[in-house]
Amino acid sequence: MAVVLLSGCQLALPQSTLNPAGDVAQSQQDLFLFVFWIAVVIFIGVQGFLTIAVLKYRSRRGHESDVPPQTHGNTPLEIGWTIAPSLIVIAITIPTVAGIGATYDAPSQYADDPSLTIEVVGHQWWWEYRYLDENGDLDFITANELHIPVDTVINLKLSSNDVIHSFSVPRLAGSRDVVPGRVNRMWLNATETGVYAGQCKEFCGDSHALMRTVAFARESADYEAWAENERQPAVDRTAAMDAGWVVFQENACRGCHTIEGATEDEYELAIGVTGPNLSHFGSRVTIAANTLHKGPADMNMGAFFEDVPTDPDFMQRDPAAENLKRWLNNAPDVKPGTEMPDLDLTDQQLDDLVFFLESLK
Protein backbone atom coordinates (compact mmCIF):
# COMPACT_ATOMS: atom_id res chain seq x y z
CA MET A 1 0.00 0.00 0.00
CA ALA A 2 2.86 2.40 0.79
CA VAL A 3 4.43 1.79 -2.63
CA VAL A 4 1.12 2.51 -4.35
CA LEU A 5 0.61 5.73 -2.38
CA LEU A 6 4.19 6.95 -2.88
CA SER A 7 3.91 6.38 -6.66
CA GLY A 8 1.69 9.45 -6.74
CA CYS A 9 4.38 11.72 -5.28
CA GLN A 10 6.26 12.23 -8.56
CA LEU A 11 5.80 15.85 -9.66
CA ALA A 12 8.27 16.02 -12.56
CA LEU A 13 5.87 14.52 -15.10
CA PRO A 14 5.58 16.02 -18.60
CA GLN A 15 1.89 16.95 -18.27
CA SER A 16 1.62 17.41 -14.51
CA THR A 17 -0.54 20.34 -13.42
CA LEU A 18 1.25 20.19 -10.06
CA ASN A 19 4.48 21.57 -11.52
CA PRO A 20 3.44 24.93 -13.04
CA ALA A 21 5.80 26.93 -15.26
CA GLY A 22 3.46 29.79 -16.14
CA ASP A 23 1.27 32.30 -14.31
CA VAL A 24 -2.01 30.79 -15.53
CA ALA A 25 -0.95 27.33 -14.43
CA GLN A 26 0.24 28.76 -11.10
CA SER A 27 -3.11 30.45 -10.44
CA GLN A 28 -4.89 27.18 -11.21
CA GLN A 29 -2.52 25.38 -8.87
CA ASP A 30 -3.27 27.93 -6.13
CA LEU A 31 -7.01 27.42 -6.62
CA PHE A 32 -6.59 23.66 -6.49
CA LEU A 33 -4.66 23.87 -3.21
CA PHE A 34 -7.28 26.24 -1.74
CA VAL A 35 -10.08 23.76 -2.49
CA PHE A 36 -7.91 20.80 -1.50
CA TRP A 37 -7.19 22.10 2.01
CA ILE A 38 -10.86 22.93 2.55
CA ALA A 39 -11.64 19.33 1.59
CA VAL A 40 -8.91 18.07 3.96
CA VAL A 41 -10.40 20.00 6.90
CA ILE A 42 -13.89 18.67 6.10
CA PHE A 43 -12.58 15.13 5.71
CA ILE A 44 -10.76 15.23 9.06
CA GLY A 45 -13.80 16.72 10.78
CA VAL A 46 -16.29 14.24 9.36
CA GLN A 47 -14.04 11.23 9.91
CA GLY A 48 -13.22 12.44 13.43
CA PHE A 49 -16.88 12.71 14.45
CA LEU A 50 -17.61 9.40 12.73
CA THR A 51 -14.81 7.69 14.67
CA ILE A 52 -16.05 9.14 17.98
CA ALA A 53 -19.60 8.00 17.21
CA VAL A 54 -18.46 4.50 16.28
CA LEU A 55 -16.33 4.09 19.41
CA LYS A 56 -18.57 5.83 21.95
CA TYR A 57 -21.96 4.60 20.81
CA ARG A 58 -21.16 1.14 19.52
CA SER A 59 -23.20 -1.82 20.66
CA ARG A 60 -21.93 -3.26 23.96
CA ARG A 61 -21.76 -6.94 24.82
CA GLY A 62 -24.89 -7.98 26.61
CA HIS A 63 -26.85 -4.94 25.40
CA GLU A 64 -27.23 -5.85 21.73
CA SER A 65 -31.03 -5.59 21.86
CA ASP A 66 -31.10 -2.25 23.67
CA VAL A 67 -32.72 0.61 21.79
CA PRO A 68 -30.85 3.92 22.12
CA PRO A 69 -32.72 7.02 23.33
CA GLN A 70 -34.85 8.51 20.56
CA THR A 71 -34.72 12.25 19.86
CA HIS A 72 -36.46 14.44 17.28
CA GLY A 73 -33.21 16.25 16.44
CA ASN A 74 -31.29 19.37 17.36
CA THR A 75 -32.58 22.47 15.57
CA PRO A 76 -29.49 24.74 16.04
CA LEU A 77 -27.23 21.90 14.92
CA GLU A 78 -29.33 21.19 11.83
CA ILE A 79 -29.37 24.88 10.90
CA GLY A 80 -25.63 25.00 11.38
CA TRP A 81 -24.82 22.07 9.15
CA THR A 82 -27.12 23.48 6.48
CA ILE A 83 -25.56 26.95 6.51
CA ALA A 84 -21.92 25.82 6.82
CA PRO A 85 -21.85 23.78 3.57
CA SER A 86 -23.58 26.64 1.74
CA LEU A 87 -20.89 29.06 2.91
CA ILE A 88 -18.18 26.59 1.88
CA VAL A 89 -19.70 26.23 -1.59
CA ILE A 90 -19.84 30.03 -1.94
CA ALA A 91 -16.22 30.32 -0.77
CA ILE A 92 -15.17 27.82 -3.45
CA THR A 93 -17.44 29.14 -6.22
CA ILE A 94 -16.34 32.78 -6.16
CA PRO A 95 -12.60 32.20 -6.81
CA THR A 96 -13.41 29.36 -9.21
CA VAL A 97 -15.65 31.51 -11.42
CA ALA A 98 -13.19 34.39 -11.22
CA GLY A 99 -10.35 32.02 -12.11
CA ILE A 100 -12.19 30.67 -15.14
CA GLY A 101 -12.86 34.20 -16.36
CA ALA A 102 -9.20 35.12 -15.98
CA THR A 103 -8.12 32.36 -18.40
CA TYR A 104 -9.66 34.04 -21.46
CA ASP A 105 -7.67 37.28 -21.52
CA ALA A 106 -4.61 38.40 -19.61
CA PRO A 107 -5.55 40.53 -16.54
CA SER A 108 -4.71 44.24 -16.49
CA GLN A 109 -1.56 43.57 -14.43
CA TYR A 110 0.02 42.15 -17.62
CA ALA A 111 -0.86 45.19 -19.76
CA ASP A 112 2.76 46.34 -19.97
CA ASP A 113 4.16 42.89 -20.76
CA PRO A 114 5.12 42.05 -24.36
CA SER A 115 2.48 39.98 -26.14
CA LEU A 116 2.17 37.61 -29.07
CA THR A 117 -0.98 36.36 -30.80
CA ILE A 118 -1.17 32.89 -32.33
CA GLU A 119 -4.09 31.27 -34.12
CA VAL A 120 -4.35 27.60 -33.18
CA VAL A 121 -6.22 25.40 -35.65
CA GLY A 122 -7.09 21.82 -34.73
CA HIS A 123 -7.05 19.14 -37.44
CA GLN A 124 -7.51 15.37 -37.29
CA TRP A 125 -4.92 14.79 -35.82
CA TRP A 126 -2.41 17.66 -35.69
CA TRP A 127 -2.11 21.29 -34.65
CA GLU A 128 -1.54 24.23 -36.96
CA TYR A 129 0.01 27.40 -35.52
CA ARG A 130 -0.54 30.67 -37.40
CA TYR A 131 1.60 33.44 -35.90
CA LEU A 132 0.23 36.97 -36.28
CA ASP A 133 2.22 40.19 -36.41
CA GLU A 134 1.57 43.36 -34.39
CA ASN A 135 -1.14 44.45 -36.86
CA GLY A 136 -2.99 41.15 -36.59
CA ASP A 137 -1.90 40.00 -40.06
CA LEU A 138 -0.47 36.56 -40.77
CA ASP A 139 3.27 36.46 -40.13
CA PHE A 140 4.14 32.78 -40.70
CA ILE A 141 2.72 29.27 -40.28
CA THR A 142 4.13 26.21 -38.56
CA ALA A 143 2.74 22.99 -37.09
CA ASN A 144 2.77 20.84 -33.96
CA GLU A 145 5.71 22.56 -32.28
CA LEU A 146 4.78 25.79 -30.49
CA HIS A 147 7.66 28.21 -29.92
CA ILE A 148 7.13 31.10 -27.51
CA PRO A 149 9.33 33.66 -25.74
CA VAL A 150 9.42 33.60 -21.93
CA ASP A 151 7.81 36.37 -19.87
CA THR A 152 5.47 37.17 -22.74
CA VAL A 153 1.67 37.09 -22.85
CA ILE A 154 0.66 34.54 -25.50
CA ASN A 155 -2.89 35.15 -26.76
CA LEU A 156 -4.31 32.05 -28.43
CA LYS A 157 -7.26 32.11 -30.84
CA LEU A 158 -8.57 28.57 -31.09
CA SER A 159 -10.62 27.09 -33.94
CA SER A 160 -11.15 23.68 -35.53
CA ASN A 161 -11.06 22.54 -39.12
CA ASP A 162 -13.19 19.44 -38.53
CA VAL A 163 -14.44 18.18 -35.13
CA ILE A 164 -14.24 19.36 -31.53
CA HIS A 165 -10.73 19.23 -30.08
CA SER A 166 -9.32 20.57 -26.82
CA PHE A 167 -5.99 22.38 -26.58
CA SER A 168 -3.87 21.97 -23.48
CA VAL A 169 -0.28 22.43 -22.34
CA PRO A 170 -0.87 21.65 -18.63
CA ARG A 171 2.32 23.11 -17.17
CA LEU A 172 1.58 26.46 -18.83
CA ALA A 173 -2.24 26.63 -18.66
CA GLY A 174 -5.37 24.53 -18.53
CA SER A 175 -7.37 23.27 -21.49
CA ARG A 176 -9.88 24.97 -23.76
CA ASP A 177 -12.28 23.44 -26.29
CA VAL A 178 -11.50 23.98 -29.97
CA VAL A 179 -14.86 24.06 -31.75
CA PRO A 180 -15.70 24.11 -35.49
CA GLY A 181 -17.27 27.39 -36.60
CA ARG A 182 -16.27 29.21 -33.44
CA VAL A 183 -13.17 31.03 -32.21
CA ASN A 184 -12.37 30.39 -28.55
CA ARG A 185 -9.57 32.16 -26.79
CA MET A 186 -7.18 31.65 -23.92
CA TRP A 187 -3.85 33.06 -22.80
CA LEU A 188 -0.73 31.68 -21.25
CA ASN A 189 2.85 32.61 -20.53
CA ALA A 190 6.02 30.80 -19.57
CA THR A 191 8.02 32.05 -16.59
CA GLU A 192 10.99 29.80 -17.31
CA THR A 193 12.60 28.31 -20.38
CA GLY A 194 11.87 24.67 -21.04
CA VAL A 195 10.10 22.06 -23.14
CA TYR A 196 6.44 21.51 -22.25
CA ALA A 197 4.26 18.66 -23.49
CA GLY A 198 0.60 19.02 -24.42
CA GLN A 199 -2.19 16.98 -25.91
CA CYS A 200 -5.73 17.16 -27.23
CA LYS A 201 -8.05 16.54 -24.27
CA GLU A 202 -11.30 15.99 -26.22
CA PHE A 203 -11.95 12.64 -27.93
CA CYS A 204 -11.76 13.45 -31.63
CA GLY A 205 -11.43 10.15 -33.49
CA ASP A 206 -9.11 7.22 -34.10
CA SER A 207 -5.82 8.97 -33.28
CA HIS A 208 -7.05 11.29 -30.54
CA ALA A 209 -4.38 9.96 -28.16
CA LEU A 210 -1.72 10.73 -30.79
CA MET A 211 -2.77 14.37 -31.30
CA ARG A 212 0.02 15.84 -29.22
CA THR A 213 2.03 19.03 -29.21
CA VAL A 214 5.15 20.41 -27.59
CA ALA A 215 5.91 23.99 -26.55
CA PHE A 216 9.45 25.36 -26.52
CA ALA A 217 9.74 28.37 -24.19
CA ARG A 218 12.87 30.28 -25.19
CA GLU A 219 14.68 33.44 -24.23
CA SER A 220 13.43 36.41 -26.25
CA ALA A 221 16.57 36.66 -28.39
CA ASP A 222 16.48 32.93 -29.20
CA TYR A 223 12.80 33.15 -30.05
CA GLU A 224 13.33 36.13 -32.37
CA ALA A 225 16.09 34.26 -34.21
CA TRP A 226 13.78 31.27 -34.65
CA ALA A 227 10.85 33.46 -35.78
CA GLU A 228 13.01 35.33 -38.29
CA ASN A 229 14.00 32.02 -39.86
CA GLU A 230 10.35 30.91 -39.99
CA ARG A 231 9.47 34.09 -41.89
CA GLN A 232 11.88 33.13 -44.65
CA PRO A 233 10.93 30.80 -47.52
CA ALA A 234 12.22 27.25 -47.57
CA VAL A 235 15.88 26.79 -48.53
CA ASP A 236 16.74 26.98 -52.21
CA ARG A 237 16.38 23.59 -53.80
CA THR A 238 19.78 22.14 -54.64
CA ALA A 239 20.73 19.42 -57.09
CA ALA A 240 21.19 17.03 -54.16
CA MET A 241 17.54 17.58 -53.20
CA ASP A 242 16.12 16.97 -56.67
CA ALA A 243 15.69 13.21 -56.30
CA GLY A 244 13.67 13.68 -53.11
CA TRP A 245 11.65 16.45 -54.76
CA VAL A 246 10.72 14.02 -57.54
CA VAL A 247 9.46 11.50 -54.96
CA PHE A 248 7.56 14.31 -53.23
CA GLN A 249 5.89 15.27 -56.53
CA GLU A 250 5.15 11.81 -57.87
CA ASN A 251 3.42 10.67 -54.67
CA ALA A 252 1.12 13.72 -54.61
CA CYS A 253 2.67 15.02 -51.38
CA ARG A 254 2.58 18.54 -52.81
CA GLY A 255 -1.20 18.29 -53.11
CA CYS A 256 -1.53 18.11 -49.31
CA HIS A 257 1.48 20.09 -48.04
CA THR A 258 2.82 23.59 -48.57
CA ILE A 259 6.48 24.40 -49.14
CA GLU A 260 7.00 28.12 -49.56
CA GLY A 261 9.85 28.72 -52.00
CA ALA A 262 11.69 31.94 -52.77
CA THR A 263 10.43 31.71 -56.37
CA GLU A 264 7.08 30.47 -57.63
CA ASP A 265 8.51 27.56 -59.63
CA GLU A 266 11.04 26.38 -57.03
CA TYR A 267 8.48 24.23 -55.19
CA GLU A 268 5.82 24.46 -57.89
CA LEU A 269 2.28 23.68 -56.76
CA ALA A 270 3.35 22.56 -53.26
CA ILE A 271 0.49 24.58 -51.84
CA GLY A 272 -1.73 21.95 -50.21
CA VAL A 273 -3.36 22.73 -46.88
CA THR A 274 -4.68 19.28 -45.90
CA GLY A 275 -1.45 18.48 -44.08
CA PRO A 276 1.08 20.53 -42.09
CA ASN A 277 3.18 23.27 -43.68
CA LEU A 278 6.59 21.72 -44.41
CA SER A 279 8.60 24.83 -45.31
CA HIS A 280 10.96 24.33 -42.37
CA PHE A 281 10.27 20.70 -41.52
CA GLY A 282 13.97 19.90 -41.17
CA SER A 283 14.28 22.18 -38.15
CA ARG A 284 11.54 20.35 -36.24
CA VAL A 285 12.28 17.52 -33.84
CA THR A 286 8.97 15.66 -33.86
CA ILE A 287 6.95 13.78 -36.47
CA ALA A 288 3.19 13.40 -36.95
CA ALA A 289 2.13 15.71 -34.09
CA ASN A 290 4.66 14.25 -31.66
CA THR A 291 3.66 10.67 -32.35
CA LEU A 292 7.33 10.01 -33.15
CA HIS A 293 10.54 11.96 -32.66
CA LYS A 294 13.69 12.38 -34.72
CA GLY A 295 15.97 10.84 -32.14
CA PRO A 296 17.14 7.21 -31.94
CA ALA A 297 14.34 4.82 -32.85
CA ASP A 298 14.73 2.81 -29.62
CA MET A 299 14.27 5.89 -27.41
CA ASN A 300 10.82 6.64 -26.02
CA MET A 301 9.32 10.12 -26.18
CA GLY A 302 9.82 10.81 -22.48
CA ALA A 303 13.53 10.04 -22.65
CA PHE A 304 13.89 12.11 -25.83
CA PHE A 305 12.58 15.23 -24.10
CA GLU A 306 14.24 14.58 -20.74
CA ASP A 307 16.90 17.11 -19.72
CA VAL A 308 17.17 18.55 -23.23
CA PRO A 309 18.14 22.12 -24.14
CA THR A 310 15.34 24.48 -25.10
CA ASP A 311 16.84 25.00 -28.55
CA PRO A 312 15.74 22.08 -30.78
CA ASP A 313 18.85 22.53 -32.94
CA PHE A 314 20.87 20.91 -30.16
CA MET A 315 18.56 17.95 -29.60
CA GLN A 316 19.82 14.48 -30.46
CA ARG A 317 19.00 13.32 -34.00
CA ASP A 318 19.08 9.86 -35.54
CA PRO A 319 21.39 9.92 -38.59
CA ALA A 320 19.49 6.95 -40.01
CA ALA A 321 16.12 8.72 -39.55
CA GLU A 322 14.41 5.41 -38.78
CA ASN A 323 11.33 7.01 -37.23
CA LEU A 324 10.87 9.42 -40.13
CA LYS A 325 11.23 6.59 -42.65
CA ARG A 326 8.68 4.54 -40.75
CA TRP A 327 6.20 7.42 -40.91
CA LEU A 328 6.80 8.26 -44.57
CA ASN A 329 6.57 4.66 -45.74
CA ASN A 330 3.33 3.67 -43.99
CA ALA A 331 1.70 6.50 -42.05
CA PRO A 332 -1.58 4.66 -41.24
CA ASP A 333 0.43 1.97 -39.47
CA VAL A 334 1.84 4.66 -37.16
CA LYS A 335 -1.25 6.83 -36.81
CA PRO A 336 -4.59 5.07 -37.45
CA GLY A 337 -7.07 7.08 -39.50
CA THR A 338 -4.55 9.55 -40.88
CA GLU A 339 -5.29 10.90 -44.35
CA MET A 340 -1.68 10.35 -45.40
CA PRO A 341 -1.71 7.07 -47.38
CA ASP A 342 0.61 4.08 -47.33
CA LEU A 343 3.20 5.21 -49.91
CA ASP A 344 5.03 1.86 -50.04
CA LEU A 345 8.28 3.48 -51.15
CA THR A 346 11.49 1.70 -52.05
CA ASP A 347 14.50 2.09 -49.77
CA GLN A 348 16.11 4.48 -52.26
CA GLN A 349 12.95 6.58 -52.51
CA LEU A 350 12.77 6.75 -48.72
CA ASP A 351 16.39 7.88 -48.48
CA ASP A 352 15.83 10.54 -51.15
CA LEU A 353 12.63 11.81 -49.57
CA VAL A 354 14.15 11.93 -46.07
CA PHE A 355 17.15 13.87 -47.36
CA PHE A 356 14.84 16.33 -49.12
CA LEU A 357 12.58 16.92 -46.11
CA GLU A 358 15.41 17.19 -43.62
CA SER A 359 17.04 19.80 -45.87
CA LEU A 360 14.03 22.10 -45.41
CA LYS A 361 15.31 24.31 -42.59
C-alpha positions in Angstrom: 0.0 0.0 0.0 2.9 2.4 0.8 4.4 1.8 -2.6 1.1 2.5 -4.3 0.6 5.7 -2.4 4.2 6.9 -2.9 3.9 6.4 -6.7 1.7 9.5 -6.7 4.4 11.7 -5.3 6.3 12.2 -8.6 5.8 15.8 -9.7 8.3 16.0 -12.6 5.9 14.5 -15.1 5.6 16.0 -18.6 1.9 16.9 -18.3 1.6 17.4 -14.5 -0.5 20.3 -13.4 1.2 20.2 -10.1 4.5 21.6 -11.5 3.4 24.9 -13.0 5.8 26.9 -15.3 3.5 29.8 -16.1 1.3 32.3 -14.3 -2.0 30.8 -15.5 -0.9 27.3 -14.4 0.2 28.8 -11.1 -3.1 30.5 -10.4 -4.9 27.2 -11.2 -2.5 25.4 -8.9 -3.3 27.9 -6.1 -7.0 27.4 -6.6 -6.6 23.7 -6.5 -4.7 23.9 -3.2 -7.3 26.2 -1.7 -10.1 23.8 -2.5 -7.9 20.8 -1.5 -7.2 22.1 2.0 -10.9 22.9 2.6 -11.6 19.3 1.6 -8.9 18.1 4.0 -10.4 20.0 6.9 -13.9 18.7 6.1 -12.6 15.1 5.7 -10.8 15.2 9.1 -13.8 16.7 10.8 -16.3 14.2 9.4 -14.0 11.2 9.9 -13.2 12.4 13.4 -16.9 12.7 14.4 -17.6 9.4 12.7 -14.8 7.7 14.7 -16.0 9.1 18.0 -19.6 8.0 17.2 -18.5 4.5 16.3 -16.3 4.1 19.4 -18.6 5.8 21.9 -22.0 4.6 20.8 -21.2 1.1 19.5 -23.2 -1.8 20.7 -21.9 -3.3 24.0 -21.8 -6.9 24.8 -24.9 -8.0 26.6 -26.9 -4.9 25.4 -27.2 -5.9 21.7 -31.0 -5.6 21.9 -31.1 -2.3 23.7 -32.7 0.6 21.8 -30.9 3.9 22.1 -32.7 7.0 23.3 -34.9 8.5 20.6 -34.7 12.2 19.9 -36.5 14.4 17.3 -33.2 16.3 16.4 -31.3 19.4 17.4 -32.6 22.5 15.6 -29.5 24.7 16.0 -27.2 21.9 14.9 -29.3 21.2 11.8 -29.4 24.9 10.9 -25.6 25.0 11.4 -24.8 22.1 9.2 -27.1 23.5 6.5 -25.6 26.9 6.5 -21.9 25.8 6.8 -21.8 23.8 3.6 -23.6 26.6 1.7 -20.9 29.1 2.9 -18.2 26.6 1.9 -19.7 26.2 -1.6 -19.8 30.0 -1.9 -16.2 30.3 -0.8 -15.2 27.8 -3.4 -17.4 29.1 -6.2 -16.3 32.8 -6.2 -12.6 32.2 -6.8 -13.4 29.4 -9.2 -15.7 31.5 -11.4 -13.2 34.4 -11.2 -10.3 32.0 -12.1 -12.2 30.7 -15.1 -12.9 34.2 -16.4 -9.2 35.1 -16.0 -8.1 32.4 -18.4 -9.7 34.0 -21.5 -7.7 37.3 -21.5 -4.6 38.4 -19.6 -5.5 40.5 -16.5 -4.7 44.2 -16.5 -1.6 43.6 -14.4 0.0 42.2 -17.6 -0.9 45.2 -19.8 2.8 46.3 -20.0 4.2 42.9 -20.8 5.1 42.1 -24.4 2.5 40.0 -26.1 2.2 37.6 -29.1 -1.0 36.4 -30.8 -1.2 32.9 -32.3 -4.1 31.3 -34.1 -4.3 27.6 -33.2 -6.2 25.4 -35.7 -7.1 21.8 -34.7 -7.1 19.1 -37.4 -7.5 15.4 -37.3 -4.9 14.8 -35.8 -2.4 17.7 -35.7 -2.1 21.3 -34.6 -1.5 24.2 -37.0 0.0 27.4 -35.5 -0.5 30.7 -37.4 1.6 33.4 -35.9 0.2 37.0 -36.3 2.2 40.2 -36.4 1.6 43.4 -34.4 -1.1 44.4 -36.9 -3.0 41.2 -36.6 -1.9 40.0 -40.1 -0.5 36.6 -40.8 3.3 36.5 -40.1 4.1 32.8 -40.7 2.7 29.3 -40.3 4.1 26.2 -38.6 2.7 23.0 -37.1 2.8 20.8 -34.0 5.7 22.6 -32.3 4.8 25.8 -30.5 7.7 28.2 -29.9 7.1 31.1 -27.5 9.3 33.7 -25.7 9.4 33.6 -21.9 7.8 36.4 -19.9 5.5 37.2 -22.7 1.7 37.1 -22.8 0.7 34.5 -25.5 -2.9 35.2 -26.8 -4.3 32.0 -28.4 -7.3 32.1 -30.8 -8.6 28.6 -31.1 -10.6 27.1 -33.9 -11.1 23.7 -35.5 -11.1 22.5 -39.1 -13.2 19.4 -38.5 -14.4 18.2 -35.1 -14.2 19.4 -31.5 -10.7 19.2 -30.1 -9.3 20.6 -26.8 -6.0 22.4 -26.6 -3.9 22.0 -23.5 -0.3 22.4 -22.3 -0.9 21.7 -18.6 2.3 23.1 -17.2 1.6 26.5 -18.8 -2.2 26.6 -18.7 -5.4 24.5 -18.5 -7.4 23.3 -21.5 -9.9 25.0 -23.8 -12.3 23.4 -26.3 -11.5 24.0 -30.0 -14.9 24.1 -31.8 -15.7 24.1 -35.5 -17.3 27.4 -36.6 -16.3 29.2 -33.4 -13.2 31.0 -32.2 -12.4 30.4 -28.6 -9.6 32.2 -26.8 -7.2 31.6 -23.9 -3.9 33.1 -22.8 -0.7 31.7 -21.3 2.8 32.6 -20.5 6.0 30.8 -19.6 8.0 32.0 -16.6 11.0 29.8 -17.3 12.6 28.3 -20.4 11.9 24.7 -21.0 10.1 22.1 -23.1 6.4 21.5 -22.2 4.3 18.7 -23.5 0.6 19.0 -24.4 -2.2 17.0 -25.9 -5.7 17.2 -27.2 -8.1 16.5 -24.3 -11.3 16.0 -26.2 -11.9 12.6 -27.9 -11.8 13.4 -31.6 -11.4 10.1 -33.5 -9.1 7.2 -34.1 -5.8 9.0 -33.3 -7.0 11.3 -30.5 -4.4 10.0 -28.2 -1.7 10.7 -30.8 -2.8 14.4 -31.3 0.0 15.8 -29.2 2.0 19.0 -29.2 5.1 20.4 -27.6 5.9 24.0 -26.5 9.4 25.4 -26.5 9.7 28.4 -24.2 12.9 30.3 -25.2 14.7 33.4 -24.2 13.4 36.4 -26.2 16.6 36.7 -28.4 16.5 32.9 -29.2 12.8 33.1 -30.1 13.3 36.1 -32.4 16.1 34.3 -34.2 13.8 31.3 -34.6 10.9 33.5 -35.8 13.0 35.3 -38.3 14.0 32.0 -39.9 10.4 30.9 -40.0 9.5 34.1 -41.9 11.9 33.1 -44.6 10.9 30.8 -47.5 12.2 27.2 -47.6 15.9 26.8 -48.5 16.7 27.0 -52.2 16.4 23.6 -53.8 19.8 22.1 -54.6 20.7 19.4 -57.1 21.2 17.0 -54.2 17.5 17.6 -53.2 16.1 17.0 -56.7 15.7 13.2 -56.3 13.7 13.7 -53.1 11.7 16.5 -54.8 10.7 14.0 -57.5 9.5 11.5 -55.0 7.6 14.3 -53.2 5.9 15.3 -56.5 5.1 11.8 -57.9 3.4 10.7 -54.7 1.1 13.7 -54.6 2.7 15.0 -51.4 2.6 18.5 -52.8 -1.2 18.3 -53.1 -1.5 18.1 -49.3 1.5 20.1 -48.0 2.8 23.6 -48.6 6.5 24.4 -49.1 7.0 28.1 -49.6 9.9 28.7 -52.0 11.7 31.9 -52.8 10.4 31.7 -56.4 7.1 30.5 -57.6 8.5 27.6 -59.6 11.0 26.4 -57.0 8.5 24.2 -55.2 5.8 24.5 -57.9 2.3 23.7 -56.8 3.4 22.6 -53.3 0.5 24.6 -51.8 -1.7 21.9 -50.2 -3.4 22.7 -46.9 -4.7 19.3 -45.9 -1.4 18.5 -44.1 1.1 20.5 -42.1 3.2 23.3 -43.7 6.6 21.7 -44.4 8.6 24.8 -45.3 11.0 24.3 -42.4 10.3 20.7 -41.5 14.0 19.9 -41.2 14.3 22.2 -38.1 11.5 20.4 -36.2 12.3 17.5 -33.8 9.0 15.7 -33.9 7.0 13.8 -36.5 3.2 13.4 -36.9 2.1 15.7 -34.1 4.7 14.3 -31.7 3.7 10.7 -32.4 7.3 10.0 -33.1 10.5 12.0 -32.7 13.7 12.4 -34.7 16.0 10.8 -32.1 17.1 7.2 -31.9 14.3 4.8 -32.8 14.7 2.8 -29.6 14.3 5.9 -27.4 10.8 6.6 -26.0 9.3 10.1 -26.2 9.8 10.8 -22.5 13.5 10.0 -22.7 13.9 12.1 -25.8 12.6 15.2 -24.1 14.2 14.6 -20.7 16.9 17.1 -19.7 17.2 18.6 -23.2 18.1 22.1 -24.1 15.3 24.5 -25.1 16.8 25.0 -28.5 15.7 22.1 -30.8 18.8 22.5 -32.9 20.9 20.9 -30.2 18.6 17.9 -29.6 19.8 14.5 -30.5 19.0 13.3 -34.0 19.1 9.9 -35.5 21.4 9.9 -38.6 19.5 6.9 -40.0 16.1 8.7 -39.5 14.4 5.4 -38.8 11.3 7.0 -37.2 10.9 9.4 -40.1 11.2 6.6 -42.6 8.7 4.5 -40.7 6.2 7.4 -40.9 6.8 8.3 -44.6 6.6 4.7 -45.7 3.3 3.7 -44.0 1.7 6.5 -42.1 -1.6 4.7 -41.2 0.4 2.0 -39.5 1.8 4.7 -37.2 -1.2 6.8 -36.8 -4.6 5.1 -37.4 -7.1 7.1 -39.5 -4.5 9.6 -40.9 -5.3 10.9 -44.4 -1.7 10.3 -45.4 -1.7 7.1 -47.4 0.6 4.1 -47.3 3.2 5.2 -49.9 5.0 1.9 -50.0 8.3 3.5 -51.2 11.5 1.7 -52.1 14.5 2.1 -49.8 16.1 4.5 -52.3 12.9 6.6 -52.5 12.8 6.8 -48.7 16.4 7.9 -48.5 15.8 10.5 -51.2 12.6 11.8 -49.6 14.1 11.9 -46.1 17.2 13.9 -47.4 14.8 16.3 -49.1 12.6 16.9 -46.1 15.4 17.2 -43.6 17.0 19.8 -45.9 14.0 22.1 -45.4 15.3 24.3 -42.6 
